Amino acid sequence: MDSFSSFFDYQSRTHWSYSTFKNFSQISPLVQSHLKRVYLTLCCALVASAFGAYLHILWNIGGYLTTFACFGTMIWLLSIPTYQEQKRVSLLMASAVFQGASIGPLIDLAIKIDPSVLVAAFVGTALAFACFSGAAMLARRREYLYLGGLLSSGVSILMWLHFASSVFGGSTTLFMFEIYFGLLVFVGYMVVDTQDIIEKAHLGDLDYVKHALTLFTDFVAVFVRILIIMLKNSAEKNEKKKKRRND
């Protein structure tokens, strides 16, 4: 039903070997070249996001203004024609900087509690991204696209849960359910969006900036949730250690 079960079910039905990982025959050279540009642009956006988080740590600039600026630059980027490539890339990088500053308070908190958690969260997100994107590339064309409807429903559920908790008040249990459920949803989007990008590229849509933006939002969404989960676990461990010392 979800992306995890689909992924492991696909693994069980496929003989995985080194030759399997080299088999990208279903992806044309043009699409492969497009994917390289997409992932290179994504890497640059992640570096820009890290720079934005660093700016927050230096000057405490992250907040609602940077969040609105992030959404504003994204909308501006999507409204610009594809032939204005340099301007669109600049807007993507600006949006990434604002995004990094927006999650800067969470990153700053992680550094204060346990810097190793921040590294582990990023590595975990990168590994999940690589695994699920690779699964989408190696799968048959359109195999995972049907999950898009389920994931859209999942996002709607998340929005209603967030709305309900903000209006009626929410418990820690409800908040963590939102985090875990959101993690599942956005990991699923990693798979669906990768296949969607490949399918669009086969149909002639080679807008690598827009596609990199899509994967960037997926990456950040997963990273934030993994970081929150790991911070909570780290805080609970520290509390247990304090109790043992007091006892």
Backbone torsions as a table, in degrees:
resi	resn	phi	psi	omega
1	MET	NA	-42.1	-178.6
2	ASP	-103.6	-179.4	-175.0
3	SER	-67.6	-35.3	-179.8
4	PHE	-63.4	-48.6	-178.8
5	SER	-65.2	-37.5	178.6
6	SER	-63.8	-39.6	-177.9
7	PHE	-67.0	-47.6	-178.2
8	PHE	-71.5	-30.7	174.5
9	ASP	-65.4	-39.1	178.0
10	TYR	-65.1	-40.4	178.8
11	GLN	-61.3	-40.1	-177.4
12	SER	-68.9	-24.2	-178.4
13	ARG	-94.9	-1.2	-175.2
14	THR	-124.7	138.3	176.2
15	HIS	-83.6	110.5	-177.1
16	TRP	-89.0	128.2	176.8
17	SER	-151.6	176.7	179.3
18	TYR	-62.3	-37.4	179.9
19	SER	-66.2	-30.6	178.7
20	THR	-64.1	-42.5	-178.6
21	PHE	-69.0	-20.3	177.6
22	LYS	-90.2	-4.0	-174.6
23	ASN	-88.8	92.5	175.2
24	PHE	-117.2	34.5	-175.0
25	SER	-63.8	-27.0	-179.2
26	GLN	-75.3	-13.7	179.5
27	ILE	-103.0	117.7	-177.6
28	SER	-66.9	158.6	178.0
29	PRO	-56.0	-36.1	179.3
30	LEU	-64.1	-43.3	179.8
31	VAL	-68.9	-38.2	176.8
32	GLN	-60.9	-42.4	177.4
33	SER	-63.1	-39.4	178.2
34	HIS	-63.7	-43.0	-180.0
35	LEU	-63.1	-36.9	177.3
36	LYS	-61.8	-42.0	178.3
37	ARG	-66.4	-38.9	179.5
38	VAL	-61.8	-49.0	-176.3
39	TYR	-72.3	-32.3	174.6
40	LEU	-64.8	-43.1	177.3
41	THR	-64.8	-38.7	177.1
42	LEU	-60.7	-44.4	178.9
43	CYS	-60.6	-42.0	178.2
44	CYS	-63.5	-38.7	178.7
45	ALA	-65.6	-38.2	178.6
46	LEU	-66.3	-38.4	175.6
47	VAL	-63.4	-43.3	178.1
48	ALA	-62.7	-37.6	178.4
49	SER	-65.7	-41.0	176.8
50	ALA	-62.3	-37.8	177.1
51	PHE	-64.3	-39.9	177.5
52	GLY	-62.4	-41.3	177.6
53	ALA	-64.6	-37.4	178.0
54	TYR	-64.8	-39.1	177.1
55	LEU	-62.5	-37.9	177.5
56	HIS	-64.2	-42.7	-179.9
57	ILE	-62.1	-35.3	179.7
58	LEU	-74.6	-46.2	-169.1
59	TRP	-123.8	3.8	177.0
60	ASN	55.3	52.4	-175.1
61	ILE	-96.3	-11.5	-175.8
62	GLY	-72.6	140.8	-180.0
63	GLY	167.8	-155.8	-178.5
64	TYR	-63.7	-37.2	-177.9
65	LEU	-63.5	-43.7	179.7
66	THR	-69.6	-32.1	176.9
67	THR	-65.2	-47.5	177.2
68	PHE	-63.3	-37.9	178.4
69	ALA	-64.5	-36.5	178.7
70	CYS	-63.5	-49.8	179.3
71	PHE	-64.0	-37.7	-179.9
72	GLY	-63.1	-45.1	179.8
73	THR	-68.3	-32.5	176.2
74	MET	-64.0	-46.9	179.4
75	ILE	-63.5	-41.2	178.2
76	TRP	-61.1	-43.7	179.7
77	LEU	-58.9	-47.3	-176.3
78	LEU	-68.9	-18.9	-179.3
79	SER	-88.9	-8.0	-176.9
80	ILE	-91.7	138.0	178.4
81	PRO	-58.7	150.1	-174.9
82	THR	-65.3	-23.0	-177.3
83	TYR	-73.1	-15.5	175.3
84	GLN	-87.4	63.9	-170.3
85	GLU	-62.6	-47.5	-176.3
86	GLN	-62.6	-40.6	179.9
87	LYS	-66.5	-39.6	-179.2
88	ARG	-68.1	-39.0	176.8
89	VAL	-63.9	-41.8	178.5
90	SER	-62.1	-40.4	178.5
91	LEU	-67.4	-35.9	176.9
92	LEU	-62.8	-44.6	179.5
93	MET	-65.6	-38.7	177.6
94	ALA	-64.3	-42.0	177.7
95	SER	-62.4	-38.9	178.8
96	ALA	-65.3	-40.2	177.6
97	VAL	-61.9	-45.9	178.9
98	PHE	-64.1	-37.9	177.7
99	GLN	-63.6	-43.9	178.3
100	GLY	-61.8	-40.9	177.6
101	ALA	-66.2	-34.8	-178.5
102	SER	-66.5	-37.4	177.6
103	ILE	-92.9	6.1	178.9
104	GLY	-56.3	-43.0	178.6
105	PRO	-58.3	-38.5	178.2
106	LEU	-67.3	-41.7	178.9
107	ILE	-66.1	-40.5	177.8
108	ASP	-61.2	-41.1	177.5
109	LEU	-62.9	-41.4	179.5
110	ALA	-63.6	-39.0	178.8
111	ILE	-64.1	-39.5	-179.3
112	LYS	-70.8	-37.3	-178.6
113	ILE	-78.5	-54.9	-177.8
114	ASP	-163.8	101.9	-178.2
115	PRO	-57.8	-29.3	-179.0
116	SER	-64.8	-27.7	178.0
117	VAL	-63.5	-39.3	-179.8
118	LEU	-62.9	-45.0	178.9
119	VAL	-64.7	-44.4	-179.3
120	ALA	-63.2	-38.8	179.7
121	ALA	-65.6	-41.2	179.8
122	PHE	-67.6	-44.5	179.4
123	VAL	-63.3	-41.9	178.2
124	GLY	-62.0	-41.9	178.3
125	THR	-64.9	-42.9	180.0
126	ALA	-62.8	-41.1	178.9
127	LEU	-66.0	-43.1	178.3
128	ALA	-62.7	-42.5	179.6
129	PHE	-61.6	-45.8	-179.0
130	ALA	-64.5	-43.2	-177.6
131	CYS	-65.8	-48.7	-175.2
132	PHE	-75.1	-33.7	174.9
133	SER	-67.2	-40.5	177.4
134	GLY	-62.8	-40.1	177.8
135	ALA	-62.2	-39.5	179.6
136	ALA	-66.3	-36.4	-179.9
137	MET	-70.9	-37.3	-176.3
138	LEU	-82.9	-17.0	180.0
139	ALA	-73.5	165.7	175.8
140	ARG	-64.8	149.7	-179.3
141	ARG	-57.9	135.2	178.1
142	ARG	70.1	6.2	-173.8
143	GLU	-62.2	-35.5	-176.0
144	TYR	-103.9	-1.1	-176.1
145	LEU	-64.8	-25.3	179.9
146	TYR	-64.1	-19.5	179.6
147	LEU	-70.5	-16.4	-176.9
148	GLY	-55.6	-41.7	179.9
149	GLY	-64.7	-42.2	178.7
150	LEU	-64.2	-40.8	-178.9
151	LEU	-68.7	-36.0	175.9
152	SER	-62.6	-39.6	175.9
153	SER	-64.1	-37.6	177.5
154	GLY	-62.6	-41.0	177.3
155	VAL	-64.0	-40.0	177.5
156	SER	-61.4	-42.1	178.0
157	ILE	-62.2	-42.3	178.6
158	LEU	-60.7	-42.2	-179.8
159	MET	-63.9	-42.7	179.3
160	TRP	-67.4	-37.9	177.1
161	LEU	-64.0	-43.0	179.1
162	HIS	-64.9	-40.9	178.5
163	PHE	-63.7	-44.4	-178.9
164	ALA	-65.0	-41.3	-179.2
165	SER	-68.5	-32.8	179.3
166	SER	-74.3	-31.1	-178.5
167	VAL	-85.2	-48.5	-173.9
168	PHE	-98.2	-6.5	-177.3
169	GLY	88.2	137.0	-176.2
170	GLY	-126.8	151.6	178.6
171	SER	-89.0	170.3	176.5
172	THR	-63.7	-35.9	179.4
173	THR	-62.9	-43.6	178.7
174	LEU	-64.9	-40.8	179.1
175	PHE	-61.3	-45.0	-179.4
176	MET	-68.8	-32.1	174.8
177	PHE	-62.5	-42.1	176.6
178	GLU	-59.2	-42.2	-178.5
179	ILE	-64.3	-49.8	-178.4
180	TYR	-67.0	-42.5	179.6
181	PHE	-66.0	-40.3	177.0
182	GLY	-64.2	-37.5	177.0
183	LEU	-61.3	-45.0	178.5
184	LEU	-60.9	-43.5	-178.9
185	VAL	-63.0	-47.6	-174.4
186	PHE	-76.9	-26.0	170.4
187	VAL	-65.3	-39.0	174.9
188	GLY	-61.3	-39.1	178.5
189	TYR	-64.8	-29.3	175.9
190	MET	-57.7	-43.4	-179.3
191	VAL	-70.2	-50.8	-175.5
192	VAL	-64.0	-45.2	-178.1
193	ASP	-65.7	-35.5	177.2
194	THR	-63.4	-46.6	178.2
195	GLN	-66.5	-36.0	179.0
196	ASP	-64.1	-40.7	178.0
197	ILE	-63.7	-43.5	178.9
198	ILE	-62.5	-44.2	-179.3
199	GLU	-64.5	-42.9	178.5
200	LYS	-64.0	-38.0	178.7
201	ALA	-64.9	-38.0	176.5
202	HIS	-62.9	-30.6	-179.3
203	LEU	-88.7	2.2	174.7
204	GLY	105.4	-1.6	178.5
205	ASP	-86.1	101.3	-177.3
206	LEU	-110.9	36.1	179.6
207	ASP	-79.2	84.8	-173.9
208	TYR	-69.2	-26.6	179.6
209	VAL	-67.7	-47.7	178.7
210	LYS	-63.3	-41.1	-179.8
211	HIS	-67.2	-38.5	176.4
212	ALA	-64.9	-37.2	177.2
213	LEU	-62.2	-41.3	179.0
214	THR	-60.4	-48.3	-179.6
215	LEU	-69.4	-31.9	178.4
216	PHE	-63.2	-44.8	179.0
217	THR	-64.6	-37.0	176.3
218	ASP	-63.1	-46.1	-177.4
219	PHE	-60.7	-47.6	-178.1
220	VAL	-64.8	-41.3	180.0
221	ALA	-60.3	-42.0	178.9
222	VAL	-70.6	-43.2	-179.1
223	PHE	-59.3	-46.1	-178.9
224	VAL	-60.3	-43.4	-177.7
225	ARG	-70.2	-40.0	176.5
226	ILE	-64.0	-40.6	179.8
227	LEU	-63.9	-42.0	178.5
228	ILE	-62.9	-44.0	179.4
229	ILE	-61.5	-44.7	-178.5
230	MET	-69.4	-35.2	176.7
231	LEU	-64.8	-41.9	178.8
232	LYS	-62.9	-43.8	178.6
233	ASN	-63.6	-40.9	178.9
234	SER	-64.7	-40.8	178.9
235	ALA	-64.6	-40.0	179.3
236	GLU	-65.6	-38.5	177.8
237	LYS	-64.7	-41.7	179.1
238	ASN	-64.1	-38.7	177.8
239	GLU	-64.0	-40.8	178.8
240	LYS	-64.6	-39.4	178.2
241	LYS	-64.2	-40.4	178.6
242	LYS	-63.6	-41.8	179.6
243	LYS	-62.9	-40.8	179.6
244	ARG	-64.6	-39.0	178.4
245	ARG	-66.9	-39.3	-180.0
246	ASN	-68.1	-35.0	178.8
247	ASP	-71.8	NA	NA
